[in-house]
Amino acid sequence: MGFDEEWGRLRSDAAESRSTDMRLNSADAGGAPSSLPAGTEDLAATPAQKSSAANTIETELEPNTKKAGDWADESSGSVVTALEGWETALGLKKVQETWEKQVKALMGRLSAEKGALRATSGLFVQNDIKIDSDFAPLRSKLNNL
């Protein structure tokens, strides 16, 4: 098969496999997307799971990241000192500065994620209370009989 024939076949196959359907005002009748395991259609986590994840960040990830960053700084610093006057020392110094920035950014991200996890449960509770109060005027008086 020649190039032109193969290219034409591939283009035809690609055109046939493309979905050009559009759905408006309808829900997907299918189940979970294929990227999610069966039974995980609901994206949810309990407050205990969020708290556990935040605690893992605080007790494991943050201290270990800081320790790894400090260790690399110490090792690189001694090599830069030993190679002073060489171009290699300047290169290593630049790498060390970049590393320090990246570790600092990662530590900030971990801290932000930890805070977000801890705040999320409270936000969900506040949202539920707000929704409940929004529906209060619509409740039937028969509920109180």
N, C-alpha and C positions, 0 to 999 in steps of 0.2 A: 504494500500500500504506500502510495506516495505521500509526500508532506501535505499537499493541497487536499487530498482525499481525507487524510487523518484529521487535519485541522477543521475541515467542513463537518466531519462526523462529530468531533468534540464540541464544536459550536452548536450544532443541532441538539446534542444531548444536554448541554448546559441550558439552552433556551427552553427545552421541554421540562427540565427539572425546576426551573424558576417558577415560583408561584406568583401569579399576578392578580390573584383574588383579593378583594378588599371586603372586610366585614365592618359594618357600622352598626352601632346600637345592638350588639349581640355579644354573648359571652362565649368563651371557648368551651366547647363540649368535651374537650380532652381532659386528661388527668394532669398529673405533675409533668413539668417539662422533663425531657429525657436526661437533662444534666443532673436532676435531683433523684436520689434514691426513692424507691417506692415508700409511701408512708410519710414523706417529709413535705407534703404540699403546703403546710402551714409554716411560715417562717416565724418561729416563736422561741423564746427562751425564758425560763423562769427567773424570778429575782435571785434565787439561790445560784443558778448557773452564771448569771451576770456577776454576782458577788464573788463567786469562785474564780471566774476569769480575771476580775480586777485584783483579787488577792494573789493570783499566780503572777500577774504582771509585777505587783509590788514586791513579792517575796522571792521570786526567781529571776524573771527577765530583767528587771531594772538593776538589781545588784550584780548579776552575772555580766550584763552588758557593760556596766561601769568598770567592773574588774577586768574584762577583756580589753576595754579601751585604755585603761591605765597601764596594763601590762605591755600593750603595744607601744604606748608613749615612752615608757621606761626603756624598753629594748631599742627602739628607734633612736631615742635621745643619746644613749651610750654609743651607738654606731656612728651617729652624726658627729659626736665629739671626737671619736677615734679617727674619723676620716677628715677632720677639719683641714681646709686648704685644698681639698680635692673637689672636682665637679660632682662626684658621686654624693658628697655630703650635702651639697646644695639640692640635688634631686631628692635625696632622702628627706631633707627638711621640708620640701614642698609636699611630698607624700604624707609626711607626718601632720602637717597643717591641714591637709585635705581630710585625713583620717579623723582628726580632732573635730572638725566641723561636722563630719558625717555621724560620729558618735553622739555629739551634742544634739543634732537633729533627731537621731533615733531615740535618745533619751526623752526629748520633748514630745515626740510622737507617742511613746509608751505612756508617758504621764497623761497626755490628753486622752488616750484611749481608756486608761484606767478611770479617769474622771468621768468620761462619757458613760462607761458601763455602770458606774455607781449612780449617776444621775438619771439614767434611763428609766429605772423602775419607778422613781418618783414622778417622772413625766407621764408615764402610762397611767398611773393612779390618778393624777390630776386630770388627765384627758378623760378617763372613765367617769369621774365625778362631774365634769363639765357636760359630757354627753347626757348623763343621767338627769342633770338639772335642766338641760334643754328639752328633754322629752317629758318632764314633769307636767307641764300644762296639758299634754295630750292624753294623760292617763285617765282611765274611766273612773268615775266616782264609785262604781260598783265594786272596785277592788277593795275598798275600805269597809264593806259590809260584813 
